[in-house]
Amino acid sequence: MTKYTPTKFKDYTSSFVNQTGQVDPAKRDELIINYTPLIKYIAGRVASRLPSHIAVDDLISSGIIGLIDAIDKFNPAKNVQFKTYAEFRIKGAILDELRSLDWVPRSVRRKSSDLENRYAELEKRLGRPARDEEIAHAMGMSMDEFHKLLDETKAISFLDIELLRQNTPEAEPSSLIESLCTNDSDPFNAISLEQIRKLLAQAVTELPEKEKLAVTLYYYEELTMKEIGLVMGYTESRISQMHSKAMLRLRTKIRKHFTPQ
């Protein structure tokens, strides 16, 4: 069976848009049914990076709300496929639900913040990406303790894109990623978004090679952590740790860019 990914998901838009360019209300339920696999895929992908007590069904329910919102607000004049627009609305609704649950304990948030600050301080002083041993030493930890810390904070790193949403005026009320997928007629907005694209692209190129490959395979090739492990010859847990470190490095660069000096 062919592995399902959003990039292989059929865009059903043309079958459900009426002469006015809007989604035909009579075909609304059918459209939701056709996009259910996309919702399940996104919810499952998010859930795989979260604690086991987070119910996938709750994420799917939020995703359905996001899809309905996409149907109501879709504008073909933006020259964006409905599939693309729906995917980001679904993700946004799921992330909104997670934030409302406040499911991350304060102790874990504090550890994540401490770890992020240590990465920022050490890499600024070294002028290069800090190695695991250097971060562990700076935090007074053994390597086993450091890896355990990465595992404890990995769920927070998965939601790092929300940092951009909170610090970018153009991203209100929709997500930054959604904005990046639209053609904005405001030249000032376009310049700002282009700067963000360049910032993220540059930050990714500066990652250590293994972390850069893991991030590329996860976000661009849509592979799971387990599949990336098979490609790179590491365990799923090790790949998850690489992802967490990459997100910490990217977050420090992004925060530095958006924080007033």
C-alpha positions in Angstrom: 0.0 0.0 0.0 1.3 3.5 -0.8 2.3 5.4 2.3 -0.2 8.3 2.8 1.3 11.8 3.0 -0.4 15.2 2.5 1.7 15.7 -0.7 0.1 12.6 -2.2 -3.4 13.5 -1.1 -5.7 14.4 -3.9 -7.0 18.0 -4.1 -10.8 17.6 -4.4 -11.4 21.4 -4.7 -12.6 21.5 -8.4 -15.4 19.0 -7.6 -16.9 21.0 -4.8 -16.5 24.7 -5.9 -19.6 26.3 -7.4 -19.7 29.0 -10.1 -19.2 31.8 -7.6 -15.8 30.3 -6.7 -17.0 29.2 -3.2 -17.4 25.7 -1.8 -20.9 24.4 -2.6 -22.9 24.2 0.7 -24.7 21.1 -0.7 -21.5 19.2 -1.0 -20.0 20.3 2.4 -20.5 17.0 4.2 -19.0 15.1 1.3 -16.0 17.3 1.3 -15.5 16.7 5.0 -15.6 13.0 4.4 -13.1 13.1 1.6 -10.7 15.1 3.8 -11.0 12.9 6.9 -7.8 10.9 6.0 -5.9 14.2 6.0 -7.2 15.1 9.4 -6.3 11.6 10.8 -2.9 11.8 9.3 -2.1 15.3 10.8 -3.6 14.4 14.2 -1.6 11.1 14.3 1.6 12.9 13.3 1.2 15.5 16.0 0.2 12.8 18.6 3.3 10.8 17.9 5.3 13.7 19.5 3.1 14.1 22.6 2.6 12.3 25.9 0.5 9.2 25.7 -2.3 10.8 27.8 -3.2 13.2 24.9 -6.1 11.5 23.1 -5.8 11.3 19.3 -9.6 11.4 19.0 -9.6 14.9 20.7 -7.0 16.1 18.2 -9.1 14.7 15.3 -12.2 16.5 16.6 -10.2 19.8 16.7 -9.0 19.0 13.2 -12.5 18.7 11.9 -13.3 22.1 13.3 -10.2 23.4 11.5 -11.4 21.8 8.2 -14.9 23.4 8.6 -13.2 26.7 9.2 -11.2 26.3 6.1 -14.3 25.5 4.1 -16.0 28.6 5.4 -13.1 30.9 4.8 -11.5 29.5 1.6 -11.0 32.1 -1.1 -10.0 30.7 -4.6 -8.8 34.2 -5.5 -5.8 33.8 -3.3 -4.5 31.2 -5.8 -3.9 28.6 -3.2 -5.1 25.0 -3.4 -7.9 24.1 -0.9 -5.9 21.1 0.2 -3.0 23.3 1.2 -5.2 25.8 2.9 -7.1 23.1 4.7 -3.9 21.4 5.9 -2.8 24.6 7.7 -6.2 25.3 9.2 -6.4 21.7 10.5 -2.9 22.0 12.1 -3.7 25.4 13.5 -6.9 24.1 15.2 -5.1 21.2 16.7 -2.3 23.4 18.0 -4.9 25.8 19.4 -6.5 22.9 21.3 -3.2 21.8 22.7 -2.4 25.3 24.0 -5.9 25.5 25.6 -5.3 22.2 27.4 -2.1 23.6 29.0 -0.9 19.9 29.1 2.8 20.7 29.6 3.8 20.8 33.3 5.5 24.0 34.5 8.5 22.0 35.6 9.0 20.8 32.0 8.5 24.2 30.5 11.1 25.5 32.9 13.5 22.8 31.9 12.9 23.5 28.2 13.5 27.3 28.8 16.8 26.6 30.7 18.0 24.3 28.0 17.2 26.8 25.3 19.0 29.6 27.2 22.0 27.4 27.6 22.1 26.6 23.9 21.9 30.3 23.1 24.6 31.3 25.6 27.0 28.6 24.6 26.6 28.9 20.9 27.0 32.7 21.0 30.3 32.2 23.0 31.6 29.4 20.8 30.5 30.9 17.4 29.3 27.5 16.3 26.7 24.8 17.1 27.4 23.4 20.6 28.1 19.7 20.9 26.1 17.4 23.2 29.0 17.0 25.6 29.5 20.8 25.9 25.8 21.4 26.7 25.7 18.6 29.2 28.9 19.9 30.9 27.6 23.5 31.0 24.4 22.2 32.7 26.3 20.0 35.1 24.8 16.8 33.7 26.0 13.4 32.6 25.2 12.5 29.0 22.5 10.1 30.2 20.9 12.9 32.1 21.2 15.2 29.1 19.5 12.7 26.8 16.7 12.2 29.4 16.2 16.0 29.5 15.8 16.0 25.7 13.2 13.3 25.9 11.3 15.1 28.6 11.1 18.4 26.6 10.7 17.0 23.1 6.9 17.7 23.0 7.5 21.4 23.5 10.0 21.6 20.7 7.5 20.1 18.3 5.3 23.2 18.8 8.1 25.7 18.3 6.5 27.2 15.1 4.0 28.9 17.5 6.9 31.2 18.5 6.7 32.8 15.1 2.9 33.0 15.3 3.2 34.9 18.6 5.9 37.3 17.5 4.9 38.1 13.9 2.2 40.8 13.4 1.4 39.5 9.9 0.4 36.1 11.5 -2.7 37.4 13.2 -5.2 35.9 13.2 -4.0 33.0 11.0 -0.7 31.2 11.3 2.6 32.3 9.8 2.9 29.2 7.7 -0.5 29.8 6.2 0.6 33.4 5.3 3.7 32.0 3.6 1.4 30.0 1.3 -0.7 33.0 0.1 0.0 35.7 -2.4 0.0 38.9 -0.3 -0.7 42.2 -2.2 0.7 44.3 0.7 4.4 45.0 -0.3 5.5 45.6 3.3 3.9 42.4 4.4 5.6 40.5 1.5 9.0 42.0 2.5 8.6 40.9 6.1 7.5 37.3 5.1 10.4 37.1 2.7 12.8 38.0 5.5 11.3 35.3 7.7 11.8 32.7 4.9 15.4 33.7 4.5 15.9 33.6 8.3 14.5 30.1 8.6 16.4 28.8 5.5 19.7 30.3 6.8 19.1 28.8 10.3 18.5 25.4 8.9 21.7 25.5 6.8 23.7 26.3 9.9 22.5 23.2 11.8 24.9 20.3 12.3 24.7 17.9 9.4 22.8 15.1 11.1 20.3 17.4 12.6 19.8 19.1 9.3 19.2 15.8 7.6 16.7 14.7 10.2 14.8 18.0 10.0 14.7 17.8 6.2 13.5 14.2 6.1 10.8 14.9 8.7 9.4 18.2 7.4 10.1 18.0 3.7 10.0 14.3 3.0 7.2 13.6 5.5 9.0 10.6 7.0 8.3 9.4 10.5 10.9 9.4 13.2 11.1 5.6 12.9 11.6 5.8 9.1 14.3 8.5 9.5 16.0 6.2 11.9 16.1 3.4 9.3 17.6 5.8 6.7 20.2 7.3 9.0 21.0 4.1 11.0 19.8 5.3 14.4 17.1 4.4 16.8 13.8 6.3 16.8 14.7 7.7 20.2 18.0 9.1 18.9 16.3 10.7 15.9 13.7 12.3 18.2 16.6 13.8 20.3 18.2 15.1 17.1 14.9 16.8 16.2 14.6 18.3 19.7 18.2 19.7 19.5 17.5 21.1 16.0 14.3 22.9 17.2 16.2 24.3 20.2 18.9 25.8 18.0 16.3 27.2 15.5 14.2 28.6 18.3 17.2 30.5 19.8 18.0 32.0 16.4 14.4 33.0 15.8 13.9 34.4 19.3 17.1 36.5 18.9 15.8 37.9 15.6 12.4 38.9 17.0 13.5 40.0 20.5 14.2 43.8 20.7 17.8 44.6 21.5 
